[in-house]
């Protein structure tokens, strides 16, 4: 059985679209439309949305679907400070932090939001 490259799965495609600003804060995420857009099944898209919700990039609303989470200016500043501290500590201790990628994505999203003035 062939496996897709890691970055080609729906989770990574959606995450990149959010972090890069292709999908905007508060934008509704319709499973069927996303599935068609990225060439994936709705089940895989739903699983990706659940994972992104757990990471804080998406908000799942019961009976309403999903939307890209809006990050306030205050949260953006807090995330930036937190990211800097985590990177420093991880570097100092020589520890690879598995969730560092998640923190980095949130910080980049927050930075983009702050720069756009949303």
PyMOL commands that set and color helices and strands:
alter all, ss='L'
color gray80, all
select helices_A, chain A and resi 6-8+10-19+31-38+42-55+73-93+100-116
alter helices_A, ss='H'
color red, helices_A
select strands_A, chain A and resi 28-29+58-61+65-68
alter strands_A, ss='S'
color yellow, strands_A
deselect
rebuild
show_as cartoon
